[in-house]
Amino acid sequence: MKPTVFLACAAAVVAIAGCNSNEGNAATGTSAAAVKVNPPRNGDWSTIVTATPAGGFLMGNPNAKVKLVEYGSLTCPHCREFDETGVTPLINGYVKNGKVAYEFRNYVRDAFDLTASLLARCNGAKGFFPLSRALYKDQPVWVGKIQKVPPAKLEALQNLPPNKQFLELAKLSGLQQYAAVRGVPMARSTQCLTNENSVNQLVQMTGDATTAHPDFPGTPTFVLNGKMLDRVASWKDLEGKLKSALGG
């Protein structure tokens, strides 16, 4: 899904993102050079999650033959659909056995997306996928709460310093409390929501996506071994590409 804008601060995010880019792997859409990671004792590679230099989180064997990158938005209904229908078979059939390395990179479409992403990333690698998937599952609920916030309150946020806006958005939408009952203490989430470096990282990652892929179609977008897949948004289509890349 293409980005949308809800607030002036969201517009600023999109504008800044379009001007930023990294060199190397972050700009090409491939995962960084693999670091040595010992195989899990139980043989389940999905228990191994590491942060990547591109700003994403990689689940699985970083030395896998096939490296899959998903650019996703937590406010995107199409991304939610893929999470519901594709992520579980992807993990169970391809990531656990070490054949595919699955990296998720946040592509922030608006200020609410950025707020949710800050919370999902707040506990680092160990908490990223569980909280992101919970946010997808409950997306209609928390997005619905956002839509009920009076416009006057949203407009008032524009007068706050940038490092305060996302904290107030999280409070107004109930997202901070949502994260608190899922393992992100309020004090911790306050730090994450007001951390300008974290905001800049998300903006940078969003900008890198469109810099590396000028024809970036929106979310979800998949990059397989460095090549952006065209018109692939469903698990059925993606699995066929994975099987082909694996040679079978």
Buried (B, 14 or more C-beta within 10 A) or exposed (E): BEBBBBBBBBBBBBEBBEEBBBEEBBBBBBBBEBEEBEEBEEEBBBEBBBBBEBBBBBBBBBBBEBBBBBBBBBBBEBBBBBBBEBBEEBBEBBBBBBBBBBBBBBBBBBBBBBBBBBBBBBBEBEBBBBBBBBBBEBBEEBBEBBEEBEEEEBEEBEEBEEEEBBBBBBBBBBBBEBBBEBBBEEEBBBEBBBBEEBBEBBBBBBBBBBBBBEEBBBBBBBBBBEBBBEEBBBBEEBBEBBEEBEEE
